[in-house]
Amino acid sequence: MPAASVVICTHDRADLLRRAVTGALREADACQAEVLVVDNASRDDTPAVLAALTREIPRLRGVHEPELGLSAARNRGLREAQAPIVAYLDDEALPRPGWLAALLAPYSDRAVACVGGRIHLDFDGAPPAWLTPALRTALSAYDLGDAPRRLRYRPGDLYPFGANISFRVADALEAGGFSTAVGPLGRRQLVHDETDLCFRLDVAGKEIRYAPDAIVDHLVGAERLSPAWMLRRHWLGGVSGATFEIKNRGLWRAVGKLRWYYRPRFSLARYVPREPVDAARLERECARQEALGYVYGLVRGVAHLRALRREGPPHPIRPFPAAQVGS
């Protein structure tokens, strides 16, 4: 049995796949781990590139997940994993030496169900002058300092981000895996997918750990370095944040967060970015857009909550039968 399954979920990123696989294999070989690529309903050359890579590299496994959505792809990775730990890498992320060993070390404690590490942004050239530290989080920047620690759902803590996160497979499956109500779905870049799973593990008494020495460099595409993309990302963050709150903490707590957290943002003056972009005003407009998205998410989430009540409590995800693994 391998020590871990490094899972790369990819969608329409044929040009980045070889780079991602090369970095993952280097780390996997150092830790006697496996690498699995989940092709999530790609429509470009990804299937052909993945087929060529698996022929060229026999120890690499590839599977096709037809249901579109990052949560569906990550659940497929959980089911297909041949190891007790799954470490997820974005197809845009390149791990630094020692990444996987640093992620795996905390799992010597059986209470640990999730470990994540730092994410540094890798720009092709200089980032725009308006990209403040607060806005870099929307591009997946994640750094909680040099000290390892346990993370909880509380002010000052932030669960690990999906570009550099790992789970104990048995715990993640028992918790129900990733919710398809949140997370990226094609071009609709919702978030809170890993936050949703971490929260359920946290309230079940499992530990979420931060491993500062587990570092990846996350490539930032030029298409994300525009004020329009940033505003849209924050609006969608508000939508998925409301869905997360209603789903996990109930409608009244979700409404309460609107009052104590988001209400001040509605008084911010509207800003339509034009060159030269005012960084401070863009940051405030992103905060306002997140608040507007949260209101939309509340309205949308009420119908979702009713659907959840009709369906009853979530059921654990069960692994595929052995005959289906690798199909």
FENSUL-V792298 format. One record per pair of residues at least 4 apart in sequence whose C-alpha atoms are under 7 Angstrom apart, sorted by the first residue. I is the first residue (numbers start at 0). J is the second residue. Records with the same first field share a line. If there is no record, write none. Layout:
I=J ; J
//
This chain:
0=81 ; 82
1=31 ; 32 ; 33 ; 81 ; 82
2=30 ; 31 ; 32 ; 82
3=32 ; 33 ; 82 ; 83 ; 84 ; 85 ; 86
4=32 ; 33 ; 34 ; 35 ; 80 ; 81 ; 82 ; 84 ; 85 ; 86
5=23 ; 33 ; 34 ; 35 ; 85 ; 86 ; 87
6=34 ; 35 ; 36 ; 76 ; 85 ; 86 ; 87 ; 88
7=35 ; 36 ; 37 ; 87 ; 88 ; 89 ; 90
8=36 ; 37 ; 38 ; 39 ; 72 ; 73 ; 89 ; 90
9=37 ; 38 ; 39 ; 90
10=38 ; 39 ; 40 ; 41
11=41 ; 42 ; 43 ; 45
12=16 ; 45
13=43 ; 44 ; 45 ; 48
15=19 ; 90 ; 91
16=20 ; 90
17=21
18=22
19=23 ; 90 ; 91 ; 92 ; 93
20=24
21=25
22=26 ; 93 ; 94
23=27 ; 34 ; 94
24=28 ; 34
25=29
26=30 ; 96 ; 98 ; 99
27=31 ; 32 ; 33 ; 34
28=32
30=100
34=59 ; 60
35=59 ; 60 ; 61
36=60 ; 61 ; 62
37=61 ; 62 ; 63 ; 64 ; 72 ; 76
38=62 ; 63 ; 64
39=63 ; 64 ; 65 ; 66 ; 67 ; 72
40=63 ; 64 ; 65 ; 66 ; 67
41=45
44=48
45=49
46=50
47=51
48=52
49=53 ; 61
50=54
51=55
52=56
53=57 ; 59 ; 60 ; 61
62=325 ; 326
64=72 ; 75
66=71
67=71 ; 184 ; 185
68=72 ; 183 ; 184 ; 185
69=73 ; 182 ; 183 ; 184
70=74 ; 177 ; 178 ; 179 ; 182 ; 192
71=75 ; 179
72=76
73=77
74=78 ; 176 ; 177
75=79
76=80
77=85 ; 168
78=318 ; 319
79=324 ; 325
80=85
83=167 ; 168
84=165 ; 166 ; 167 ; 168
85=165 ; 166 ; 167 ; 168
86=164 ; 165 ; 166
87=161 ; 162 ; 163 ; 164 ; 165
88=92 ; 162 ; 163
89=162
91=217 ; 218
92=162 ; 215 ; 216 ; 217 ; 218
93=215 ; 216 ; 217
94=98 ; 214 ; 215 ; 216
95=214 ; 215
97=101 ; 213
98=102 ; 212 ; 213 ; 214
99=103 ; 213
100=104
101=210 ; 212 ; 213
102=114 ; 115 ; 210 ; 213
105=111
106=111
110=205 ; 206
111=205 ; 206 ; 207
112=166 ; 167 ; 170 ; 205 ; 206 ; 207
113=165 ; 166 ; 167 ; 206 ; 207 ; 208
114=164 ; 165 ; 166 ; 207 ; 208 ; 209 ; 210
115=159 ; 163 ; 164 ; 165 ; 208 ; 209 ; 210
116=159 ; 163 ; 164 ; 209 ; 210 ; 211 ; 212 ; 213 ; 214
117=141 ; 142 ; 211 ; 213 ; 214 ; 215
118=139 ; 140 ; 141 ; 142 ; 163 ; 214 ; 215 ; 216 ; 217
119=140 ; 141 ; 215 ; 216 ; 217
120=140 ; 216 ; 217 ; 218 ; 219
121=216 ; 217 ; 218 ; 219
122=126 ; 218 ; 219
126=130
129=276 ; 277 ; 278
130=134 ; 135 ; 278
131=135 ; 278
134=282
135=139 ; 140
136=140 ; 141
139=160
144=211
145=211
146=211
147=209 ; 210 ; 211
148=208 ; 209
149=206 ; 207 ; 208 ; 209
150=156 ; 157 ; 158 ; 207 ; 208 ; 209
151=156 ; 201
152=156 ; 198
158=194 ; 197
159=164
160=164 ; 193
161=193
163=215
166=171
167=171
168=172
169=173
170=174
171=175 ; 176
172=176 ; 315 ; 316 ; 317
173=315 ; 316
174=199 ; 200 ; 315
175=313 ; 314 ; 315 ; 316
176=196 ; 316
177=192 ; 196
178=192
181=189 ; 190 ; 191 ; 192 ; 239
182=188 ; 189 ; 190 ; 191 ; 192
183=187 ; 188 ; 189 ; 190
184=188
188=235
189=235 ; 236 ; 239
190=236 ; 239
191=195 ; 239 ; 240 ; 243
192=196
193=197
194=198
195=199 ; 243
196=200
197=201
198=202
199=203
200=204 ; 205
201=205 ; 206 ; 207
219=223
223=228
225=229
226=230 ; 272
227=231
228=232
229=233
230=234 ; 285 ; 288
231=235
232=236
233=237 ; 285 ; 288 ; 289
234=238 ; 288 ; 289 ; 291 ; 292
235=239 ; 292
236=240 ; 289
237=241 ; 289 ; 290 ; 292 ; 293 ; 296
238=242 ; 292 ; 293 ; 295 ; 296
239=243 ; 296
240=244 ; 293
241=245 ; 253 ; 293 ; 296 ; 297 ; 300
242=246 ; 296 ; 297 ; 300
243=247
244=248 ; 249 ; 253
245=249 ; 250 ; 253 ; 300 ; 304
246=304
248=252
249=253
250=254
251=255
252=256
253=257
254=258
255=259
256=260 ; 261
257=261 ; 262
258=262
261=290
264=286 ; 287 ; 290
265=287
267=283 ; 287
269=284
270=280 ; 281 ; 284
272=276 ; 281
277=281
278=282
279=283
280=284
281=285
282=286
283=287
284=288
285=289
286=290
287=291
288=292
289=293
290=294
291=295
292=296
293=297
294=298
295=299
296=300
297=301
299=303
300=304
301=305
302=306
303=307
304=308
305=309
306=310
307=311
319=323 ; 324
320=324
//
